[in-house]
Amino acid sequence: MVEDTSTSLTEIKTLFGKRIAALVAADSEDKMLNMPPSESWELRKRATVDALQSASTDEKFIVLSDKLSNIRSIHQDMTIRGDDIWERFNQKDKKKHEWYYRKIATTISELSEHTAYQEFCRLET
């Protein structure tokens, strides 16, 4: 299944074609359902960073868009609720989230000339 949905990559491919299915797959992590989410969090995030090493530019843009949306929400919620927001995540350690977003930024740094990347870096600090 595609991350956080009940849709399969086969359905995506049928509806939208092979290229779109590949882009969706690039931004869908294996939820490792055999492990509790809090235990698999770091493994899943490392797998995402590792996959980005060989990702195409288009795949990196998709991941950047997703992570920028995530970090915008985190930043907005931080201004309202402060550090309490970390309690809603499987990984409650703010420093580990910081590590993850910094690794993403480093791994997709070839996109650094784009305003979305620059915003991402500004918000992840």
C-alpha positions in Angstrom: 0.0 0.0 0.0 1.0 3.6 -0.6 2.1 5.2 2.6 -0.9 6.3 4.8 -3.5 5.2 2.3 -5.4 2.1 1.3 -4.3 2.5 -2.3 -1.7 0.2 -3.9 1.1 1.2 -6.3 -0.6 -1.0 -8.9 -3.8 1.1 -8.7 -1.7 4.3 -9.0 0.1 2.8 -12.0 -3.2 1.8 -13.6 -4.8 5.2 -13.1 -1.8 7.5 -13.7 0.9 5.5 -15.4 4.3 4.0 -14.6 6.1 7.4 -14.1 3.6 8.7 -11.5 3.6 5.4 -9.7 7.4 5.5 -9.5 7.3 9.1 -8.1 4.7 8.1 -5.5 6.8 5.0 -4.6 9.9 7.3 -4.1 8.0 9.2 -1.4 6.3 6.2 0.3 8.2 4.7 3.2 7.9 1.1 4.3 6.0 1.4 7.6 7.6 -1.8 8.9 4.3 -3.0 10.3 6.1 -5.9 12.0 7.5 -3.4 14.5 5.9 -0.7 16.7 6.2 2.6 15.0 8.3 4.2 17.7 10.8 1.4 17.3 10.9 1.5 13.5 11.0 5.3 13.2 14.8 5.6 12.9 15.1 2.6 10.5 12.4 4.1 8.3 14.0 7.5 8.2 17.4 6.1 7.5 15.9 4.1 4.6 14.4 7.3 3.2 17.7 9.1 3.4 19.5 6.1 1.8 17.0 5.9 -1.0 17.5 9.6 -1.7 21.2 9.0 -2.4 20.3 7.4 -5.8 16.9 9.2 -6.4 16.3 11.1 -9.6 15.9 14.9 -9.4 12.2 14.5 -9.9 12.0 12.1 -7.0 14.0 14.5 -4.9 11.5 17.3 -5.7 8.6 15.1 -4.6 10.3 14.3 -1.3 11.2 18.0 -0.9 7.6 19.0 -1.4 6.4 16.4 1.1 9.0 17.3 3.8 8.5 21.0 3.2 4.8 20.6 3.9 5.6 18.6 7.0 8.1 21.1 8.4 5.8 24.0 7.7 3.1 22.3 9.8 5.7 21.6 12.6 6.9 25.1 12.5 3.4 26.6 12.7 2.4 24.2 15.5 5.6 25.0 17.4 4.7 28.7 17.5 1.3 27.8 19.0 2.0 24.8 21.2 5.8 24.8 21.7 7.6 21.6 22.5 4.3 19.8 23.4 3.9 19.0 19.7 6.5 16.3 19.9 4.1 14.2 22.0 1.9 13.5 18.9 4.7 11.8 17.0 5.9 8.2 17.2 9.4 9.6 17.7 9.1 12.1 20.6 12.7 13.2 20.6 13.0 16.6 18.9 16.7 16.1 18.3 16.0 13.0 16.2 13.6 14.9 14.0 16.2 17.6 13.6 18.7 15.0 12.6 16.3 13.6 10.0 15.4 16.9 8.4 19.1 18.0 8.3 20.0 14.7 6.6 17.2 15.3 4.0 18.6 18.8 3.4 22.1 17.5 2.9 21.0 14.6 0.7 19.0 16.8 -1.7 21.4 19.8 -1.6 21.5 19.7 -5.4 18.2 21.5 -5.3 19.7 24.4 -3.3 19.0 27.0 -5.9 15.3 26.5 -5.6 13.2 28.6 -3.3 11.4 25.5 -1.9 14.7 24.1 -0.8 15.8 27.4 0.7 12.5 27.6 2.7 12.9 24.0 3.9 16.4 24.8 5.1 15.3 28.0 6.8 12.5 26.2 8.6 14.5 23.1 9.6 17.0 25.1 11.6 
